[in-house]
Amino acid sequence: MINKRLLIKNLLSQNDENSFYDKKLRINLSSKEGKAKFLKHICALSNSNPKNNSYIVIGVEDQQNEIVGVDFFDDSKLQNLINAYLENPPRVSYENIHFPNLAVGKVVGLVTIMPNAALTSIRKNIWKYYGGTVFVREGSISLPKTFDIKIEDNNSLLVSKIEKHAENNIQLTLDGVIDFLGGHGEDLVKEYKVFKEVFVVCWAGMEKKNKNKTYYSRVDIELINEQVKLFYSNLDEVEIHWTENEFIITEYVKLNINELEKFFPLEEVKIIFNENGSYQMETRLLFSPPELEKKSLFHRLNANNALIKKLEKGAALNPAEQEDLYQLAPSYMLCYLNNISVAKKQLLHAQEFLRRQGESVYETYKDTQRILRKIKYN
């Protein structure tokens, strides 16, 4: 079993990107350009590594090779994007890797591209890349190829050696458990569970009990063996269950409906542990948006638009309007999910204004984007 934090350190020790690994400060999958550039690198790395894994490390400053981290990214539907735009797509995973020196909520993203013997190409036009384009790696650069395309195995031995040096051991597992339990405040419940005598899952959160059910907020869940964060959120309510073979996370989202805060189930994530030392994750979307009266929805839309106009002009907000900022992004989302299509455009327009209002307000925007992304790819 590979300790992913150690693997990232071993990859970064290569000093520069090469034909089996790339590093990025961040990726942007919310724009056509960002998606296209990401798909280009997936295509090139897959074609250049037909018999071994290849990797993209996200959250690293390129020049100094400094680990700065990125926000937790829980898009389990990334494979859907790859399947939609690539011909002969490789299997790809995105994992959030914990580093103790990073700020709370920050991780390093690790994209793993599994071996794929078939030639991968762009399936259909996206941004400035045309359908049928083939990319390969030449050193640290992903370049288009139109002739003399050869799939060669040049990296298997080196990548195998790097992965071997990143294998987990008892000390790393124990250190990981101690680091996790000690890295969360006294006001949080902290627990761990061992599955199949091999896997250690730790979680922490603010415990709440309601009608014989236990919920957690400010939740952090980590698979210690691989230093992979399975879940992180400061906002949502989470229900946690487990059986002998499974660890189950049910995530709820809080929405303001008719001046009342209500919780709606968003997604269930099930981690299934096997006797052979492997595991797999299954996700199931649970969210069904509430149906609201058109009059109420247009009232929300108009109020939001008026608030954005004040922000555009740089006008000061009164205390009530400051509080309304926390409902602006969720309100736009509810309007859009109730078939008011212009609300999505307004939500995207509001992004930069919400970003300037501070992290706690901007967190509500990021949360709505996460929900919309899950709905889209389901």
C-alpha positions, 0 to 999 in steps of 0.5 A: 500500500502506497503512502501518498504523501511519501509518493509526492515527496519522491516525485518532487525530488525529481526536481523538474517535471518529466514524461511521467509526472507534472506539477501545477500550482492549481487547476481550474475545471470551471472554465473551458480553457482550464478543462482543456489544459487539464485534459491535454496533460491527461492525454499526453501523460497517458500516451507517454506511459502505457505500462506505468502510472503517471502523476500530476501533483497540484498545489506546488509552486513551480520555480521553488518546488514549494508545497503551498496546497490547494482547497479540498476537491471532492469531485468524484465525477472527474472520470466522467469529464475525461470519458466525455472528452477523450478517446480511449480514456485512461482511468484517473483518480484525484486524491487529497493528500494531507501535509501537516505544515499546510493551513487548515483545509489545504491539501495537495492534490494528486492525480493518478493516471493509470496505464492505458495501452491504447492511444488516447486523443481528444474526442471532440473540440474543446477550447482551441484543441480540435477533436482527433488531436493527440498529445504526448510528453516531450520532457516536461511539455505536453505537445500535439503530435500528427505523425510518427506517433509511437507509444513507448515504455520508457518509464516503468522501471523508474516509476516502479522504484519511486512507488516502491520507496513510498510504500507504507509501514507501521511507523508511518501509520502510527505517526499518521494516527497520532498526527491526526488525533493531535491536530484537531481541537479539544472541542471536536470528537476524534475517533478511529476505526480499523478495517480488515486489520489493515486500514485505519480511518480517522475522523473528527468533528463537532458532534450533534445529536438529534432524534437518536441520530448523531451528526457531525459538523466541521468534519475531517475524515482521513484514510491514514494508510495512504494519507488521503483525506476522504472528506473535509468541510466546515459547513455541511452536516455529516452522518457517519456509519460503519459495518465490518467491511464498509465506512459510510459518509452521508453528507447533508447541505443546509439551505434557507427555505421560507426563512427556515434553515433545513437540511437536505441529503446531498451524497452518500460515499461508501468505502468498501474494504476487501480481504485482499488489502484493496478498497473501492469507493462508491458515491450516490447522489441523494440531492433532490432540490426543493420546489419553491413558488416562482414568486418567492424565487423571483423575490430572491433573484431580485434581492440578490441582483440588488445586493450585487449592484451595491457591491459593484458600486463599492457601496457600504452594506448595512448589517442585514445585508452583510448577513444576506451575503451568506445566502446569496450563492445558495439562493442563486443556486435554488433559483437555477435548480427551479428552472430560472436559467439566468440565475446561474449566469448571475451566480458566476458573475457574483464570484469575484464580489463574494471572494472580496468579502472574505473566506467565510462568505466565499466558502458559500460560493464554492459550496454551491459550485460543488453541489452543482458539479455533483448534479451535473455529472450525475 
